[in-house]
Amino acid sequence: MRLVATLIGSMLTSVISIFGQSSNQDTGSVYSFESLSQIEGSGVVKEGGSYVLNGIVTIEENDTFKIDPGVVVEFDDDAELVIKGFADLCSKDAPTTLRRHGDSNNCVGIQVASNQKTEVFNLHFEHVGLRGATPAGMRVSNCVFSNHNGVVSSALFLGGDGASFTIEGCVFDHCLKAAVGGAANFSCPVVIDGCTFTQNSQANGNVPQLNLTSASEVTIRNCKVIGDSTLNMVGGIAIANWFGTSGHKATISNCDIHDNRYGITTMGMMDVTITDNQIINNHFETNPNNGGSGISLYDPYLKQTAMISGNHIEKSLWGVTVIGCGKVNMGNIDVPADFPDYNPGDNVFVDNGNNGVPYDLYNNSANTVYAQGNYWSVATQDEASIEEVIFHQADNPALGLVIFMPAGTTAHMETTNAERRSSINGIFRLDGTRMKANDTNLLPKGIYVVNGKKMVF
């Protein structure tokens, strides 16, 4: 059988040019949508209860833009607010809504090109998006990105090579292309925590919901990535190192990844850690030779390492596929517990396979893969039974061996899962997204659930 890597969607290499009308003369002034609407020819006018932006409006380097809390801002075709100065985009009192004007479908939204780190809080983007074209990075929290029009390759675009981003407690739904992404030549460290991604990449191109370039740190945790079962080209999470840069790390933990073309795919040189995720029903690839894995690890240069533990992988065309790579550890209990290579396994496989053949693990590499301590989708956890759901050297002498005994036990898995459930706590919104406890000073007023108890802010 031929098994090929799941291809990651194309990432645009962007050169961002700022042009068009300027809102001011670089005089150290502070602007808002309200103050701009009072300047003739600024590109912002007030219509009824909304502000309407026409063309490209630029805030210069020595000036400041301060978001108006609780207002509605509409963007006409090709309209964009470019902030080269200091950007205060925290709407603490009430959410500010940024949306298209009428039927406009080419409107861009906000681009931050500041040399200072930017905080973005409590903004609702509808059909428009946010571009972080800043070397200083951004922190985006409690924001909503809905129905992004795809004018830029992602609703939240990570730009500025080397800039660090933090994305917390945000919701992305029904965006035409990726929810979060960046240019292939931008290596932007990013932490994505407590976010919900629902049915993005609606154009059904070869673009996943999270389309990320690898960096010194890419961390995705406590997130929900829910796909659209009517789309057969949209993966869940993809992280790619296109240029073979060393020192990159990717961590995906405690996420629910459901109903996508594939769950997780990593491509190229990086150190990967994938732990404690629920990866279920990611099988909407129509050709199994093109993908459909719960987890796919791909590196023809044999420099990717992976540590995989505590995941529940169910109803994928392929549970885990290893294509090339350097060292993959899915469970190694042959070494002492204090050794770096120790891994208890604790992965649970349920009903993975295609064309009537079960595949929990397909080692399509020449490497030895350790996969001890896991619970496989067979009735009896013995060597002969587990062999039926693993494809490796025993099936093709050119492939590497999978060392999978001893397996885990049902009692062990139930205990482990109970411990994980009891350790999950934090501050949750009613839509299930989590926020950090030290961010409560930024929370809008309302009811929150904290460790199972109601709290009012």
N, C-alpha and C positions, 0 to 999 in steps of 0.2 A: 504493500500500500504506500502511496506517495502522500506525504504530509508536508504542507508548505506553511510558512508563517502567515499569520494574520497581518495584513498590511495596515499601517497606520495612515490616517488621513493626511493629505498634503497640508503643510504649514507654509503660510505665505512669508516670504522674505520682504519685509516692508522697509521702505525709505520714506520717512514721514516728513513732508514739507509743510511749512506753515505759511499761509498766504491769505490774502483777502483784507478786509477792512479791519482797522484797529480801533479799539474802543476809546483809546486815550493816548496821551503823549508821554507815557513813561515818567510820570511826575511823582510817584510815591503815593498815589491816591488809593482809596479803598472803594471798590465797586460791588454792586449787587445787581440782580435783575431789576429791582425797583429803581435804583439810581441810574442804570443804563437806559431804562425806558424814558427817563426824563431828559436824555441827551439826544438832540436831533441828529439823525444819521448814525446812531450807534449800532444799529442792526437789531435792537430790541424795542418792541412796542408793546403797549398794553391793550389787549382786546377783551372787554368784559372783565371777567375775573382771572384771566390768564395772561401770562407774558408770552409773546411770540418772537422767536429768534429767526432772522433771515440772513442767509449767507454765513460767512465765517467771521466770528467776532473774537478778537484777540485781546487778552489782558497781558500787558507788557511786563518785562522782568522786574522792574522796581515797584510794581503795583500789586495790589491784593484783591482777590475776589472772595467775597463772603456769601455763602448760599443763603437765600431767603427761606426761613423755615415755614413749612406748611402750605406752600404755594404750588400752583401748577404752571409749568413751563412747557411750551409747545415749540417744536422744531420744524421749520419748513424744509422743503427739498434741499439737500446738500448743506443744510445748516449745521454749524458746529461751534461750540464755545471752546476756544483754545486758551489755556491758562499757563503763561510762561512765568508769571510771578508767583507769589505765595497764594496757595489755595486753601481756604477754609470751607470744607464741604461737609461739615457736621451739622445736621438738622436735628438738634436735640429735643426740641419741644414737640414737633409734629413732623411726620414724613413729608418730604418735598417730592412731588411727582414730575418727572421729565418724560414727555411723550411726543409722538408725532403730531403735526398740525394737519387736521383733516385727513386726507388720504395720502399724505406724503409718505413715500416709501424709500427715499434715498437720504433721509436725514441721518446724521452721524451721532450727535450727542455731545459728550464732554471729552476733551482731550487735556490731560494734565502733563505739561512739559516743564514743570518747575524744577529748580535745582534743590528744592527742600522737600523733605519727606511729607507726604500728604495723608491726612486722615479723611476718610469718606465714611459717613455714618447716616443711616436712616433715609436713604434716597431710594425712590422707586423709579426704575427705568422701564418704559413701555415702548417697544419698537425701536428705541435708541439705546446706545451703549456707552461704555466708559473705556477710554484708552489711556493707559499709564505710560506715556512716552517720557518718562522721567528717570534720570540716573539715580535719584535719591530713593525711589521706591514708594510704596503705598500700603496703607492698611485700610481694608474695606470691610465694614462690619454692618450687620443688620440692614442690608440692602436687598432689593428685589430686582431681578432682571427678567422681564417677561416679554415673549414674542419678539425678540430682537430680529431686525430685518435682514441681517446678513451682509450689510454694506461693508463692514469690517469682518474679518474671519472668525471673530468670537465676540460675544456680548461684553465680556471683560477681557481686554487685550493687555497682555503683559509685555511692556516694551521697555527700552533702555537696557542695553546689554549689561548684565551684572547687577541690576537693581533688584532689591529684595521686596517681596510682596507677602502680605498676610491677608487672608480672606476668611472671615469668621461669621457664622450665623446668618449667611446669605441664602437666598432662594433664587434658583434659575429654572425657568420653565418655558417650554415650547419655543425656544430660540431656533432660528432658521439654520444656523450653523452651530459651531461648538459653543458651550457655555463659557469656558475659560480656555484660553490658548495664547499663543504668541508666535513670533517669527522663528523659523528654524535656526537662524543664526543669533538669536537672543538667548543667552543662558541666564535665566532669572530664578534665583532661589525663591521658593514659595512654600508657605504653610497654608493649607486649606483645612479648616476645622469647623465641624458642626454645621455644614451646609447641606442643602437639599437640591438635587438636580433631577428634574422630571421631564422626560420626553423632549430633550433638546436635539439639535441637528435634524430638524424636521425636513430639510432639503433631501435627506436620505442619500447624501454623498458618502464617500469613504472617509468620514470624519467622526470621531468619537465625541461623546459629551464633554469629556475633559481631554484636551489635546495639548499635551505639555512637552516642552523640550527639557531634557535633563539638566541639572545644575548641581552645585555643591550640596544643596539640600532641596529635595522635593518631598514634602510631607503631606499626606492626605489622611485625615483621621476623623472618626465620628460623623461620617457623611452618609447620605442616601443618594444612590445613583440609579434611578428607575427609568427604564427605557420604554419605548413604544413598540409593542409586539407587531405592529403593522409595517415596521421599517426593517429591512434586512441588511442594511449597510452601516448601521450605527452601533459602534462599540461603547463600552462603559468608560474605562480609563485607559489612556495610552500615554506612555512616557518614552521618548526617543532621544538617543544621543546620536545626532546625525554626523558629527564631526570627529568622533573618537576621542574626545577630551577626557583625560583621567581625573580622578578625584570626585566623581559624581556619586551621589547617594539618593535613593528613592525609598520611602517608607509609606506603606499603605496599611492602615490598621483600623479595626473596629468599624468597618463600613458595611452597609447593606447595598449590594450591587445586584439588581434584579432586571430581568426582561430586556437585555440588550443583545446585540449580535454576538458579542463576547464580553467577558467580564473585565479582565485586566490583561494588558499586554505591555511588555517592556522590551525595548529594542536597543542594542548596542552596549557599549562599555558602561557599566555602573554597578554599584553594590546595592542590591535590592533586598528589602525586608518586607514580607507580606504576612501579617498576623491577624488572627481573630476577626476575620471578615465573613459575612454571610454572602456567598456568591451563588445565586440560585436562578435557574431558568434563563441562562444566557446562551441561547442556542438558535437565534433567529437568522443565522447565516444559512442560505439555501444550498450552498455547496460545501460539504464538510472539508474538502481539500483546501478551502480558502479561509478557514477559521472556525469559530464557534467554541473556543476554549473558555473554560472558567478562568484559567490563568495560562498565558502563553509567554514563554521566555525565549527571546530570539537574539542570538549574537553569533554571526558566522566567524567573527574574529576571536572567539573563545576567551573573552575577557570579562564577561558578565558573571557576577556571583549572586547567589540568591539564598536567602534563609526564609523558609516557608513553614509556618506552624499555626495551629489552632483555627484553621479555616474550615468552614462548611461549604463544600462544593457539590452542587446538586443540579441535575438535568442540564448539563452542558453536552455538546457534541463530543468534546474531549475534556476530561476533567482538568488535567495539567499537561501541557506539552512543553518539552524541552528541545529546542532547536539550536544546536551549537552550544554556546555558553561555556564558561570556564568551570565553575563549581556550583552545583545545585545541591542544597541540603534541605530535605523535606522531613528529616527526622534521623538523628544519629545518637543512639544511646549506648554505642560501643566505647565511648570515651567518658571520662569522669565529668560530673555535672559542672565543675568549675572550669572546664576547657572551653575555648571559644567555639569549637565545632559541636559542642553538645547541643542537641535539639530534641525535646521530647516528642516531636511530631504533632500529635493531637489533631491532625487534620481528619475530617470526616467526609467521605465520598458517598454519594447516593445517586444511583441511576444515571450515570454518565455514559454516553455512547451514541453511535449513529449507524444507520443501515443494519440494525439488528445485532450489532457487535458492541459489547461494553468496553469502554476505555476510561478508566480512572486516571491512568498515567501513561503517557506515550513518550518514551525517551528516544527522541529522534536525534541522538548525538552519540559520539563515541565515548562519552564520559561515564564513569561510574556515578550513579545517583543514589545517595542514601535516603531511604523513605521508611524508616522504622517508626513504630509507635503510632501508626495511623489506623483508622477504622475504615475498612474498604466496603464497597457495595456488594458484598457477598454474604450469604447466610452464615457461613462458618469461617471464622478468621484463621484459616490454616493455609499453609504454603500452596497446596494444590489449588485451592479455591481462589486465592488472591492472584495467582498466576494468570487466571482467566481475564482479569481486568487491567493487567499491566502489559504493555508492549515494550520489549527491550531485547537484550542479547539472546535470550532464550527463543525469541521469535525470528530474529535476524542477526546472524553472527557478526555483522558489520557494526552493530550498535553496541552501546555501553550497557553494563549490567546495572539493574536496579536491586539494591539490597533492602528488602522490605520486611524481613522477619527479625525480631518478633513484632507482631502487629499489636495495635491497641485492643482494649477490651471495652465492651459496652459499659460496664460499671465505671471504668476509668473515664470514658468520654462523658458520662452523665455527671460525674463529680467535677470534672474540669469545666464543663459548660455552666454548672451551677456557680462555681467560683467566679467565672467571668461575669455572669449576670449580676452577682452581688457586688462586683467592683465597679459597675457602671453607675456613676452618679454625676450630678452637675446641675446646671440651671437650664431648663428646657422651655421653649415656647410651646404653644398649643399645637403648632404644626410639626412638632417633633425635633426641631433643630435645637442645638445646644449652644449655650454661650458660656464663656469663662466667668468664674466667680468674681474675678477682679475687674470685670467690665460692667458691674451693676451700676456704677455711677453714670454710665452712658445709656442705660436701658430706658426706653420710653415707659411711661406709666402704664400699668396693667397688671394682670395676674400671671404669675409664673409658677412652675412646678419645680421645686428644689428637693431632690432626693425623696420624692414621693409626697412632699408636703406643699400646700399652697402658700405662696408668698405674694405680697402686694407691694409694688414699687410706685 
